[in-house]
Amino acid sequence: MQIKLKKNHSLNLGYQFVYNSTSTDLLSQASANFEEDNIDDDDTLGGKGTSHTLYSEYLYDTKNTFLRFGLRNSLLSNSIEKFFFEPRMFSSIKLIKNLRLTSSFELKNQQIVQLNTFESQINFSGEFLGLPNSDNFWVISGTSDNELEELQIIRSQQFTLGLLYSKKGWHFDVEGYYKSIKDTSFTRNILALLATSSSDELFINSKEKRWGVDFLLKKRVQNYRIWLGYTWSKTLVSLPVIQKRKFPNSFDQTHVLNISQTLKIKKLELSLGWNWATGRPFSILEDINLNDDDFFFSAINKNGLNSERFKNYHRLDASATYRFYFDAEKKVSSLIGLSLRNIYNRRNKIGQKFQFETDQDNVEDVSIQNLSIESLRFTPDLVFRINF
């Protein structure tokens, strides 16, 4: 509901209700480092929760200044009840002609938590389940249905400050940001990867900090357009239970550069783009140990989690599309296009997996292989579309 206070001033009021429900079979997610008496066949992790939110927002809008101040008051309820205040702010102020200053601040809380399994078990089929494993799953925060340990609600705060310049087809945007996330929950499966950890917690919480600067430059000259985007950023995770020093997030890339351009000639549109980025971090597994229950475990080397990086990522893409009509009345439009991905056939490593071999006569004789996951090599793609 919007209430007009007076010229250039208004107030927005509202109410939001959200219902969440999650359920995950713990037995299917657990690795060998869970004791048998910890998890039964019918154990599940999850629950049901609701959120009731009252929000208010004040807006001041003129030719030179735009201000928005808001406050969300949320009651999150599942097996426990918590009340949260979430202030929000955004401003855009004209400094001089064609130049504006922007800033924002916000606090957020998230009731649904994604658990990163960081699976450590290697099974006897010779397939390693991943580090981290792609089988991440979502659960409701708070105490689970089977009274396992409490999962914390994710809390984050973010600040941004930027400049925006536009003139005669030129558009330049630069923005710096800082984001802090607390109480991100992880399963304890990762504890088996580091011999230095003796924790027996089912869940461990982390703190994550991100900061960086985004640059965007755009220019249009008649039917030709060009974009240049660059990001410098850093993301560090703190998990004192696992290791004392911080380590980069699995998706941390210090430098990301994108250059793209398009040229439109009547019904034909041509585009060319190049992407370059710092390689993502990864962990190295060096040893495999056999415990009394005949399970194989991997061990991260002494440098710790995500201490290594893949080679820098880059690729060149191109595409051409042609639009036309089947009928004179122009009621049926069509498009035919050809795209070429990774034109120079670059072998870009973006992830890893592990597999091992065992001697059938001696199961303790184990060798491990660190295998890389690569993105698509040179890939052509043809598309034909008809719109009625």
Buried (B, 14 or more C-beta within 10 A) or exposed (E): EEEEEEEBBBEBEEEEEEEBEBBBBBEEBBBBBBEEEEBEEEBBBBBBBBBBBEBBBBBBEEEEEBBBBBBBEBEBBBBEEBEBEBEBBBBBEBEEEEBBEBBBBBBBBBBBBEBBBBBBBBEEEEEBBBBBBEEBBEBBBBBBBBEBEBBBBBBBBBBBBBBBBEEEEEBBBBBBBEBBBBBBBBBBBBBBBBEEBEEEEBBBBBBBBBBBBBBBBBBBEEEEBBBBBBBBBEBBBBBEBBBEEBBBBBEBBBEBBBBBBBBBEEEEBBBBBBBBBBBBBBBBBEEBEBEEEEBBBBBBEEBBBBBBBBEBBBBBBBBBBBBEEEEEEEEEBEBBBEBBBBBEEBEBBBBBBBBBEBEEEEEEEBEBEBEBEEBEEEEEEEEEEEEE
